[in-house]
Amino acid sequence: MAEQITHRRVYEETAPRDGKRVLVDRVWPRGMRKEDAHLDEWLRDVAPSSALRKWYGHEPGRFAEFRHRYLAELHDAGHREATAHLRDLAAHDRLVLLTATKDVAHSQAAVLADWLEEGR
């Protein structure tokens, strides 16, 4: 059975079996034109807060703590509507969470994919 929830870079080519393509970054990907992104949605409100994103700085040594803090943020009022919407999308279709970061394995997209899979 194919994975229902995946994550990858927004710069990668689309695939026929992608399902819903959702950008989960707070800021638009550098150098990407909106018409080239082939998104179904840009769900900024599910992204980590700017303060958390800046603290993390995509340093792999901080990933465990970033994951912990980000999961806590997902339960706050500012993320509640966006996380509910993302769960609904995942319940009804394949879902590809997209991010601009180079290290996708240590990104919020990876955390979200795991979190959504755990909640299924």
VMD Tcl script that builds the backbone (N, CA, C; Angstrom):
set m [mol new atoms 360]
animate dup $m
set s [atomselect $m all]
$s set {name element resname resid chain x y z} {
  {N N MET 1 A 0.845 -1.184 0.000}
  {CA C MET 1 A 0.000 0.000 0.000}
  {C C MET 1 A 0.888 1.244 0.000}
  {N N ALA 2 A 0.555 2.205 -0.827}
  {CA C ALA 2 A 1.334 3.438 -0.918}
  {C C ALA 2 A 1.110 4.297 0.314}
  {N N GLU 3 A 2.118 5.106 0.617}
  {CA C GLU 3 A 1.993 6.018 1.744}
  {C C GLU 3 A 0.935 7.068 1.447}
  {N N GLN 4 A 0.140 7.378 2.447}
  {CA C GLN 4 A -0.906 8.375 2.286}
  {C C GLN 4 A -0.398 9.784 2.557}
  {N N ILE 5 A 0.600 9.903 3.420}
  {CA C ILE 5 A 1.130 11.210 3.780}
  {C C ILE 5 A 2.641 11.178 3.560}
  {N N THR 6 A 3.110 12.044 2.688}
  {CA C THR 6 A 4.535 12.132 2.413}
  {C C THR 6 A 4.974 13.588 2.540}
  {N N HIS 7 A 6.266 13.797 2.454}
  {CA C HIS 7 A 6.799 15.154 2.504}
  {C C HIS 7 A 8.027 15.237 1.605}
  {N N ARG 8 A 8.209 16.404 1.005}
  {CA C ARG 8 A 9.375 16.624 0.156}
  {C C ARG 8 A 9.530 18.104 -0.151}
  {N N ARG 9 A 10.561 18.428 -0.911}
  {CA C ARG 9 A 10.833 19.825 -1.267}
  {C C ARG 9 A 9.835 20.304 -2.316}
  {N N VAL 10 A 9.443 21.543 -2.184}
  {CA C VAL 10 A 8.506 22.147 -3.126}
  {C C VAL 10 A 9.131 22.298 -4.514}
  {N N TYR 11 A 10.454 22.310 -4.586}
  {CA C TYR 11 A 11.158 22.484 -5.854}
  {C C TYR 11 A 11.186 21.210 -6.696}
  {N N GLU 12 A 10.839 20.075 -6.111}
  {CA C GLU 12 A 10.843 18.811 -6.854}
  {C C GLU 12 A 9.644 18.744 -7.792}
  {N N GLU 13 A 9.778 17.938 -8.830}
  {CA C GLU 13 A 8.708 17.753 -9.805}
  {C C GLU 13 A 7.461 17.144 -9.153}
  {N N THR 14 A 6.317 17.494 -9.686}
  {CA C THR 14 A 5.073 16.876 -9.225}
  {C C THR 14 A 5.023 15.440 -9.737}
  {N N ALA 15 A 4.242 14.636 -9.055}
  {CA C ALA 15 A 4.076 13.246 -9.456}
  {C C ALA 15 A 2.580 12.974 -9.641}
  {N N PRO 16 A 2.227 12.083 -10.546}
  {CA C PRO 16 A 0.811 11.807 -10.807}
  {C C PRO 16 A 0.033 11.348 -9.573}
  {N N ARG 17 A 0.701 10.711 -8.632}
  {CA C ARG 17 A 0.011 10.177 -7.452}
  {C C ARG 17 A 0.209 11.046 -6.210}
  {N N ASP 18 A 0.513 12.320 -6.404}
  {CA C ASP 18 A 0.755 13.205 -5.269}
  {C C ASP 18 A -0.457 13.376 -4.368}
  {N N GLY 19 A -1.618 13.462 -4.923}
  {CA C GLY 19 A -2.786 13.820 -4.124}
  {C C GLY 19 A -2.770 15.310 -3.881}
  {N N LYS 20 A -3.211 15.729 -2.710}
  {CA C LYS 20 A -3.213 17.154 -2.364}
  {C C LYS 20 A -1.787 17.599 -2.069}
  {N N ARG 21 A -1.412 18.717 -2.660}
  {CA C ARG 21 A -0.079 19.295 -2.459}
  {C C ARG 21 A -0.219 20.546 -1.602}
  {N N VAL 22 A 0.353 20.494 -0.392}
  {CA C VAL 22 A 0.175 21.578 0.568}
  {C C VAL 22 A 1.537 22.095 1.023}
  {N N LEU 23 A 1.772 23.382 0.790}
  {CA C LEU 23 A 2.976 24.034 1.280}
  {C C LEU 23 A 2.773 24.355 2.754}
  {N N VAL 24 A 3.719 23.935 3.603}
  {CA C VAL 24 A 3.577 24.119 5.042}
  {C C VAL 24 A 4.630 25.062 5.613}
  {N N ASP 25 A 5.193 25.912 4.780}
  {CA C ASP 25 A 6.145 26.929 5.205}
  {C C ASP 25 A 5.411 28.233 5.496}
  {N N ARG 26 A 5.944 29.014 6.418}
  {CA C ARG 26 A 5.351 30.311 6.744}
  {C C ARG 26 A 5.685 31.356 5.684}
  {N N VAL 27 A 6.858 31.241 5.065}
  {CA C VAL 27 A 7.277 32.194 4.039}
  {C C VAL 27 A 7.332 31.488 2.686}
  {N N TRP 28 A 7.111 32.263 1.634}
  {CA C TRP 28 A 7.113 31.705 0.281}
  {C C TRP 28 A 8.524 31.249 -0.095}
  {N N PRO 29 A 8.651 30.117 -0.793}
  {CA C PRO 29 A 9.962 29.594 -1.189}
  {C C PRO 29 A 10.719 30.550 -2.118}
  {N N ARG 30 A 11.951 30.787 -1.786}
  {CA C ARG 30 A 12.807 31.688 -2.551}
  {C C ARG 30 A 12.955 31.205 -3.993}
  {N N GLY 31 A 12.749 32.115 -4.932}
  {CA C GLY 31 A 12.956 31.813 -6.341}
  {C C GLY 31 A 11.840 31.029 -7.012}
  {N N MET 32 A 10.793 30.714 -6.300}
  {CA C MET 32 A 9.689 29.912 -6.851}
  {C C MET 32 A 8.547 30.832 -7.269}
  {N N ARG 33 A 8.125 30.713 -8.506}
  {CA C ARG 33 A 6.950 31.460 -8.952}
  {C C ARG 33 A 5.708 30.692 -8.520}
  {N N LYS 34 A 4.679 31.422 -8.107}
  {CA C LYS 34 A 3.463 30.762 -7.602}
  {C C LYS 34 A 2.862 29.802 -8.613}
  {N N GLU 35 A 2.870 30.170 -9.882}
  {CA C GLU 35 A 2.272 29.292 -10.892}
  {C C GLU 35 A 3.110 28.032 -11.133}
  {N N ASP 36 A 4.383 28.034 -10.727}
  {CA C ASP 36 A 5.238 26.856 -10.894}
  {C C ASP 36 A 5.171 25.890 -9.715}
  {N N ALA 37 A 4.545 26.294 -8.637}
  {CA C ALA 37 A 4.520 25.468 -7.427}
  {C C ALA 37 A 3.496 24.338 -7.511}
  {N N HIS 38 A 2.471 24.497 -8.312}
  {CA C HIS 38 A 1.431 23.469 -8.471}
  {C C HIS 38 A 0.867 23.024 -7.122}
  {N N LEU 39 A 0.459 24.007 -6.338}
  {CA C LEU 39 A -0.080 23.744 -5.004}
  {C C LEU 39 A -1.597 23.650 -5.028}
  {N N ASP 40 A -2.115 22.855 -4.136}
  {CA C ASP 40 A -3.545 22.896 -3.853}
  {C C ASP 40 A -3.815 23.942 -2.777}
  {N N GLU 41 A -2.854 24.057 -1.837}
  {CA C GLU 41 A -3.012 25.035 -0.756}
  {C C GLU 41 A -1.657 25.461 -0.231}
  {N N TRP 42 A -1.644 26.664 0.322}
  {CA C TRP 42 A -0.503 27.141 1.105}
  {C C TRP 42 A -1.055 27.368 2.500}
  {N N LEU 43 A -0.705 26.504 3.408}
  {CA C LEU 43 A -1.264 26.520 4.754}
  {C C LEU 43 A -0.222 27.086 5.733}
  {N N ARG 44 A -0.056 28.405 5.688}
  {CA C ARG 44 A 0.944 29.094 6.523}
  {C C ARG 44 A 0.713 28.892 8.003}
  {N N ASP 45 A -0.551 28.852 8.399}
  {CA C ASP 45 A -0.869 28.828 9.826}
  {C C ASP 45 A -0.527 27.511 10.516}
  {N N VAL 46 A -0.119 26.511 9.755}
  {CA C VAL 46 A 0.313 25.254 10.365}
  {C C VAL 46 A 1.831 25.249 10.572}
  {N N ALA 47 A 2.503 26.233 10.031}
  {CA C ALA 47 A 3.963 26.327 10.139}
  {C C ALA 47 A 4.384 26.721 11.558}
  {N N PRO 48 A 5.630 26.443 11.907}
  {CA C PRO 48 A 6.132 26.888 13.215}
  {C C PRO 48 A 6.103 28.411 13.301}
  {N N SER 49 A 6.012 28.917 14.512}
  {CA C SER 49 A 6.057 30.365 14.711}
  {C C SER 49 A 7.387 30.900 14.181}
  {N N SER 50 A 7.394 32.169 13.851}
  {CA C SER 50 A 8.634 32.786 13.371}
  {C C SER 50 A 9.739 32.682 14.409}
  {N N ALA 51 A 9.390 32.858 15.682}
  {CA C ALA 51 A 10.396 32.769 16.745}
  {C C ALA 51 A 11.004 31.367 16.803}
  {N N LEU 52 A 10.178 30.335 16.707}
  {CA C LEU 52 A 10.686 28.963 16.750}
  {C C LEU 52 A 11.520 28.669 15.511}
  {N N ARG 53 A 11.046 29.085 14.371}
  {CA C ARG 53 A 11.768 28.867 13.111}
  {C C ARG 53 A 13.155 29.520 13.165}
  {N N LYS 54 A 13.220 30.744 13.662}
  {CA C LYS 54 A 14.505 31.452 13.748}
  {C C LYS 54 A 15.427 30.797 14.778}
  {N N TRP 55 A 14.877 30.361 15.917}
  {CA C TRP 55 A 15.691 29.688 16.925}
  {C C TRP 55 A 16.297 28.410 16.346}
  {N N TYR 56 A 15.482 27.640 15.646}
  {CA C TYR 56 A 15.924 26.355 15.105}
  {C C TYR 56 A 17.021 26.546 14.063}
  {N N GLY 57 A 16.800 27.446 13.125}
  {CA C GLY 57 A 17.812 27.714 12.100}
  {C C GLY 57 A 18.220 26.501 11.284}
  {N N HIS 58 A 17.410 25.467 11.248}
  {CA C HIS 58 A 17.657 24.223 10.516}
  {C C HIS 58 A 18.977 23.570 10.920}
  {N N GLU 59 A 19.290 23.662 12.205}
  {CA C GLU 59 A 20.477 22.993 12.739}
  {C C GLU 59 A 20.059 21.605 13.226}
  {N N PRO 60 A 20.530 20.546 12.565}
  {CA C PRO 60 A 20.109 19.191 12.923}
  {C C PRO 60 A 20.289 18.851 14.399}
  {N N GLY 61 A 21.280 19.402 15.062}
  {CA C GLY 61 A 21.497 19.139 16.481}
  {C C GLY 61 A 20.373 19.667 17.362}
  {N N ARG 62 A 19.605 20.592 16.852}
  {CA C ARG 62 A 18.473 21.151 17.596}
  {C C ARG 62 A 17.132 20.507 17.209}
  {N N PHE 63 A 17.180 19.533 16.309}
  {CA C PHE 63 A 15.922 19.006 15.763}
  {C C PHE 63 A 15.025 18.375 16.828}
  {N N ALA 64 A 15.572 17.598 17.729}
  {CA C ALA 64 A 14.737 16.949 18.754}
  {C C ALA 64 A 13.992 17.998 19.576}
  {N N GLU 65 A 14.685 19.043 19.984}
  {CA C GLU 65 A 14.034 20.105 20.758}
  {C C GLU 65 A 13.063 20.893 19.887}
  {N N PHE 66 A 13.421 21.127 18.616}
  {CA C PHE 66 A 12.513 21.797 17.687}
  {C C PHE 66 A 11.224 20.996 17.554}
  {N N ARG 67 A 11.363 19.693 17.367}
  {CA C ARG 67 A 10.192 18.816 17.223}
  {C C ARG 67 A 9.301 18.931 18.451}
  {N N HIS 68 A 9.897 18.855 19.616}
  {CA C HIS 68 A 9.153 18.955 20.869}
  {C C HIS 68 A 8.394 20.289 20.953}
  {N N ARG 69 A 9.082 21.381 20.680}
  {CA C ARG 69 A 8.453 22.707 20.754}
  {C C ARG 69 A 7.382 22.890 19.686}
  {N N TYR 70 A 7.659 22.383 18.502}
  {CA C TYR 70 A 6.697 22.526 17.406}
  {C C TYR 70 A 5.428 21.718 17.683}
  {N N LEU 71 A 5.578 20.516 18.179}
  {CA C LEU 71 A 4.395 19.719 18.524}
  {C C LEU 71 A 3.559 20.426 19.589}
  {N N ALA 72 A 4.191 21.094 20.531}
  {CA C ALA 72 A 3.458 21.869 21.539}
  {C C ALA 72 A 2.713 23.022 20.867}
  {N N GLU 73 A 3.366 23.682 19.913}
  {CA C GLU 73 A 2.705 24.785 19.189}
  {C C GLU 73 A 1.477 24.313 18.417}
  {N N LEU 74 A 1.538 23.109 17.891}
  {CA C LEU 74 A 0.414 22.608 17.091}
  {C C LEU 74 A -0.877 22.509 17.901}
  {N N HIS 75 A -0.761 22.488 19.211}
  {CA C HIS 75 A -1.942 22.384 20.069}
  {C C HIS 75 A -2.450 23.739 20.549}
  {N N ASP 76 A -1.752 24.823 20.189}
  {CA C ASP 76 A -2.211 26.134 20.660}
  {C C ASP 76 A -3.315 26.681 19.756}
  {N N ALA 77 A -3.984 27.705 20.234}
  {CA C ALA 77 A -5.141 28.273 19.527}
  {C C ALA 77 A -4.778 28.801 18.147}
  {N N GLY 78 A -3.565 29.310 17.981}
  {CA C GLY 78 A -3.147 29.860 16.698}
  {C C GLY 78 A -2.985 28.823 15.600}
  {N N HIS 79 A -2.826 27.578 15.975}
  {CA C HIS 79 A -2.647 26.499 15.001}
  {C C HIS 79 A -3.883 25.599 14.872}
  {N N ARG 80 A -4.818 25.721 15.774}
  {CA C ARG 80 A -5.926 24.768 15.875}
  {C C ARG 80 A -6.721 24.608 14.575}
  {N N GLU 81 A -7.120 25.700 13.961}
  {CA C GLU 81 A -7.926 25.617 12.733}
  {C C GLU 81 A -7.122 24.991 11.589}
  {N N ALA 82 A -5.860 25.395 11.461}
  {CA C ALA 82 A -5.016 24.871 10.385}
  {C C ALA 82 A -4.736 23.382 10.565}
  {N N THR 83 A -4.486 22.947 11.793}
  {CA C THR 83 A -4.215 21.526 12.016}
  {C C THR 83 A -5.467 20.686 11.770}
  {N N ALA 84 A -6.611 21.202 12.148}
  {CA C ALA 84 A -7.868 20.482 11.881}
  {C C ALA 84 A -8.086 20.337 10.382}
  {N N HIS 85 A -7.815 21.396 9.641}
  {CA C HIS 85 A -7.972 21.359 8.187}
  {C C HIS 85 A -6.991 20.359 7.575}
  {N N LEU 86 A -5.761 20.350 8.053}
  {CA C LEU 86 A -4.763 19.420 7.534}
  {C C LEU 86 A -5.162 17.979 7.832}
  {N N ARG 87 A -5.668 17.723 9.022}
  {CA C ARG 87 A -6.150 16.374 9.361}
  {C C ARG 87 A -7.295 15.948 8.436}
  {N N ASP 88 A -8.182 16.889 8.132}
  {CA C ASP 88 A -9.289 16.596 7.233}
  {C C ASP 88 A -8.776 16.254 5.831}
  {N N LEU 89 A -7.826 17.013 5.339}
  {CA C LEU 89 A -7.242 16.715 4.029}
  {C C LEU 89 A -6.624 15.323 4.020}
  {N N ALA 90 A -5.887 14.994 5.078}
  {CA C ALA 90 A -5.217 13.695 5.158}
  {C C ALA 90 A -6.221 12.540 5.244}
  {N N ALA 91 A -7.383 12.798 5.819}
  {CA C ALA 91 A -8.397 11.746 5.962}
  {C C ALA 91 A -9.090 11.423 4.645}
  {N N HIS 92 A -9.020 12.349 3.679}
  {CA C HIS 92 A -9.790 12.172 2.449}
  {C C HIS 92 A -8.966 11.978 1.185}
  {N N ASP 93 A -7.660 12.115 1.257}
  {CA C ASP 93 A -6.853 12.030 0.043}
  {C C ASP 93 A -5.398 11.779 0.415}
  {N N ARG 94 A -4.618 11.401 -0.562}
  {CA C ARG 94 A -3.166 11.382 -0.373}
  {C C ARG 94 A -2.748 12.815 -0.110}
  {N N LEU 95 A -1.669 12.977 0.615}
  {CA C LEU 95 A -1.237 14.313 1.004}
  {C C LEU 95 A 0.274 14.406 0.894}
  {N N VAL 96 A 0.741 15.443 0.204}
  {CA C VAL 96 A 2.169 15.731 0.121}
  {C C VAL 96 A 2.396 17.068 0.802}
  {N N LEU 97 A 3.180 17.043 1.880}
  {CA C LEU 97 A 3.532 18.258 2.609}
  {C C LEU 97 A 4.824 18.789 2.014}
  {N N LEU 98 A 4.787 20.026 1.581}
  {CA C LEU 98 A 5.915 20.610 0.867}
  {C C LEU 98 A 6.607 21.686 1.686}
  {N N THR 99 A 7.919 21.720 1.555}
  {CA C THR 99 A 8.729 22.719 2.234}
  {C C THR 99 A 9.880 23.115 1.312}
  {N N ALA 100 A 10.439 24.284 1.545}
  {CA C ALA 100 A 11.565 24.750 0.736}
  {C C ALA 100 A 12.908 24.321 1.313}
  {N N THR 101 A 12.934 23.872 2.549}
  {CA C THR 101 A 14.207 23.547 3.195}
  {C C THR 101 A 14.947 22.433 2.463}
  {N N LYS 102 A 16.256 22.499 2.493}
  {CA C LYS 102 A 17.076 21.482 1.828}
  {C C LYS 102 A 17.091 20.166 2.592}
  {N N ASP 103 A 17.040 20.245 3.907}
  {CA C ASP 103 A 17.088 19.056 4.764}
  {C C ASP 103 A 15.665 18.687 5.184}
  {N N VAL 104 A 14.965 18.036 4.292}
  {CA C VAL 104 A 13.550 17.726 4.514}
  {C C VAL 104 A 13.349 16.803 5.714}
  {N N ALA 105 A 14.305 15.929 5.964}
  {CA C ALA 105 A 14.182 14.996 7.091}
  {C C ALA 105 A 14.167 15.716 8.435}
  {N N HIS 106 A 14.727 16.925 8.484}
  {CA C HIS 106 A 14.776 17.713 9.715}
  {C C HIS 106 A 13.941 18.982 9.564}
  {N N SER 107 A 12.759 18.835 9.020}
  {CA C SER 107 A 11.898 19.994 8.750}
  {C C SER 107 A 10.547 19.849 9.442}
  {N N GLN 108 A 9.788 20.946 9.452}
  {CA C GLN 108 A 8.439 20.881 9.997}
  {C C GLN 108 A 7.554 19.964 9.158}
  {N N ALA 109 A 7.847 19.826 7.869}
  {CA C ALA 109 A 7.066 18.914 7.032}
  {C C ALA 109 A 7.218 17.476 7.534}
  {N N ALA 110 A 8.420 17.094 7.923}
  {CA C ALA 110 A 8.654 15.752 8.459}
  {C C ALA 110 A 7.917 15.559 9.780}
  {N N VAL 111 A 7.986 16.573 10.641}
  {CA C VAL 111 A 7.287 16.493 11.934}
  {C C VAL 111 A 5.786 16.366 11.703}
  {N N LEU 112 A 5.252 17.190 10.813}
  {CA C LEU 112 A 3.813 17.146 10.521}
  {C C LEU 112 A 3.388 15.800 9.941}
  {N N ALA 113 A 4.175 15.266 9.020}
  {CA C ALA 113 A 3.832 13.974 8.416}
  {C C ALA 113 A 3.759 12.885 9.478}
  {N N ASP 114 A 4.758 12.840 10.360}
  {CA C ASP 114 A 4.749 11.849 11.455}
  {C C ASP 114 A 3.551 12.066 12.373}
  {N N TRP 115 A 3.296 13.316 12.731}
  {CA C TRP 115 A 2.201 13.664 13.630}
  {C C TRP 115 A 0.855 13.257 13.034}
  {N N LEU 116 A 0.677 13.512 11.755}
  {CA C LEU 116 A -0.578 13.131 11.094}
  {C C LEU 116 A -0.722 11.617 11.024}
  {N N GLU 117 A 0.358 10.919 10.703}
  {CA C GLU 117 A 0.315 9.444 10.630}
  {C C GLU 117 A -0.003 8.846 12.001}
  {N N GLU 118 A 0.577 9.413 13.065}
  {CA C GLU 118 A 0.322 8.908 14.414}
  {C C GLU 118 A -1.134 9.087 14.817}
  {N N GLY 119 A -1.764 10.132 14.289}
  {CA C GLY 119 A -3.144 10.428 14.641}
  {C C GLY 119 A -4.169 9.683 13.828}
  {N N ARG 120 A -3.721 8.853 12.887}
  {CA C ARG 120 A -4.651 8.128 12.009}
  {C C ARG 120 A -5.198 6.893 12.673}
}
mol reanalyze $m
mol bondsrecalc $m
mol representation Tube
mol addrep $m
